[in-house]
């Protein structure tokens, strides 16, 4: 299953938007679409932080998927598995 994600982020005093399409497991999406989308968004945000050498003021302002489903607070609850 493909989902479209938009992330509105802040770093180095600048607000910016990144958007992309991601493949997520069908079975996970059917069980809990918001959580599945949040995990994909969280992993992508981590890559963005590394690629852009995010500053100390880095923050997630808004995360939406499939055009209008706001999962900002869900993404903020995702924690890495160690």
Residue, then its C-alpha position, 0 to 999 in steps of 0.5 A: x500500500x502506498x501513502x503520501x506524507x507531508x512533513x512541516x519541519x523547522x530547523x536552523x530558523x527556517x520552516x520547510x516542507x518535505x513530501x513523498x510517497x511511501x510503501x507500507x505493509x498492507x496488513x499493518x495499515x489495515x490494523x492501524x492506518x494512523x500508527x503505520x503512517x506515523x512510523x513511516x513518517x518518523x523514520x523519514x523524519x530521522x533521515x531528513x534530520x541526518x541529511x540536513x544536519x538538523x540544528x538544536x531548534x529542530x522541531x516537527x510542526x505538522x505531519x499529514x498523510x493522504x492529503x488531510x489526515x493529521x498525525x502530528x501527535x501520533x508521530x511525536x509518540x513514536x520511539x525508536x526500537x533499541 
